[in-house]
Amino acid sequence: RHYPDYYGQHFGPTAPPLSVREVEDSEQARFYFGARHIPLLGRDDELAQLLGFATQGSSKPRWWLLGGEGGAGKSRLALELVLRCEDLGWHAGFVDWDADFNWDQWEPDRPCLLVVDYAQKDAQNYGTWLRRLCDRRSGFAHEVRVLLLERDLKGPWLEQLMGSGSHQARLESHRYLSPQTLPALSVDVLWQIVDKVFASKQKPLPARDKALADLARIDPHGRPLFAALFADALAEGGDTAQWDDQTLIRAILRREAEKFWKSAGVTEDDLNLLALATMTGGLDLTPEITSDLRQAGLIDADIPRDRCRYSALCNRKVTTHLFPLEPDILGELFVLDRIAKDCTADPSLAELLWRYGWRLNPLAMAQFLDRAGRDFPQLAALDQLTAPPEDGGEVHRILWAMVTVNLIGDLGDVGRLAEAERLHDRLWALAQTHGDEAEIRLRWAKGTVNLINALGDAGRLDDAVPLHDRLWALAQAHGDEAQIRLRWAKGAFSLISDLGKARRLADAMSLHNRLWGLVQAHEDEAAIRLEWAKGAFNLSVDYMLVGERDKSRALLAHLQAEQELDDEVASRLPLLVQASEEK
């Protein structure tokens, strides 16, 4: 403590807090990636790439981003990489962020692989941490590799991670390759998973073509988790002919309850605890928390000393910590269905879970809501968890605002525009109440762009245009906040495209001219210029389609005169110019 420089040089901590997340294989843990119940299938190329990333020999710290939808197998693939690196003598595992560790003075005593799951949940801090690792003046004596896992490889969270200017350039210089998204598995590999599940249950295989057709309808994304869930339900006699993803997951949850929970004597209190643990990333069963839960009304009785019931609930051995229900997609639907069954009480279970969850672990709550919004945006039970948290300070507000931006987009994607607009109004009210917090203001701007996109897709352009004007007013009122200007530009691009499709070309051209004016006023902001270029390109196509070739050519000539264009615009521009010149 008194001689930090000396300590860091000679006695720095060598073992970062990592966990492998491997658990003993059992029937109840068969869907948890750490049980490795089914061999890793169809990911040989991706695993080889990851091994190359880890062991390619550079002493320079490297990082990489792996994406894929929930159930695509990101965590399982990362676990296989961790185990192979351990075989090579590395220190490897998933980073435990709850542990107290001094990363600034860390000196690895051997090569190290750090896996960060759910990189979106605290992207700004993860970006700062990555830069500090990459900027170590003395470097490291051994290889240091950081693998980030996240569902979506685009969006505001990645901008937060990367930063801008020199911050972004420093991270880019240490990135291994462009972000990699796991592809869908082939039908042959999906069938291998079905085969493995049926073989483990000693059941005869079903007709291949029908089974694969049902699976493709339930999960068109070719995810290994859904293949395992589907095969398990089918082997147990489920009639999958009319099922969707929710029906499949509910069938699995019913069987868990009948086969494992009921026989262990699981109570309603226990299920409430499991719901809270699932929303908050796990629950420490301390006397203090137990007392709080009783006072809050979530449980009626004391937590028993015998934890067998809790081990049955979460498929893991429980002593003092109740794990969330995993895989995530099972836990999310379990919570939402439980809330839907108990929505009339006062206070409702949803209100109790919402209030206590934000107080206990706001970061995990935001993460749960973000995942549930992606997976089940059509379920009304989700709406009962989306109110702003009771005042817990700026951190709570920012986390809620971040996840609300995504929820507005998720709800808009499934046509739940009334709910999206309600959330947008709540976000605006929060921004007005805390007018000194620029981060909340920016979140409202991002949520507004998501809502503009949804309104445009629904053909509600007369509602989208005034909303965009409100965003312009905010950008003008806060002229020193470039990110709000950029959000207006992104909204303008979206509206130009939607107005063009609706053949409201005069309105689209007027908006294009306003966007070009913004480009001229802020010539040093290349991101705004790129939004203009994409809008001009789309508008030129729309003019060509209605036969107004002169206006189309004028826009194309303007685009050709610009030096910095979006890659997609630049690649398509010559073809469009050629088409405009043809009779």
Secondary structure, 3 states (H helix, E strand, C coil): CCCHHHHHHHCCCCCCCEECCCCCCCCCCCCCHHHCCCCCCCCHHHHHHHHHHHHCCCCCCEEEEEECCCCCCHHHHHHHHHHHHHHCCCEEEEECCCCCCCHHHCCCCCCEEEEECCHHHHHHHHHHHHHHHHCCCCCCCCCEEEEEEECCCCCHHHHHHHCCHHHHHHHHHHECCCCEECCCCCHHHHHHHHHHHHHHCCCCCCCHHHHHHHHHHHCCCCCHHHHHHHHHHHHCCCCHHHCCHHHHHHHHHHHHHHHHHCCCCCCHHHHHHHHHHHHCCCEECCHHHHHHHHHHCCCCCCCCCCCHHHHHHHCCCCCCEECCCCCHHHHHHHHHHHHHHCCCCCCCHHHHHHHHHHHHCHHHHHHHHHHHHHHCCCCHHHHHHCCCCCCCCHHHHHHHHHHHHHHHHHHHHCCCHHHHHHHHHHHHHHHHHCCCCHHHHHHHHHHHHHHHHHHHHCCCHHHHHHHHHHHHHHHHHCCCCHHHHHHHHHHHHHHHHHHHHCCCHHHHHHHHHHHHHHHHHCCCCHHHHHHHHHHHHHHHHHHHHCCCHHHHHHHHHHHHHCCCCCHHHHHHHHHHHHHHHCC
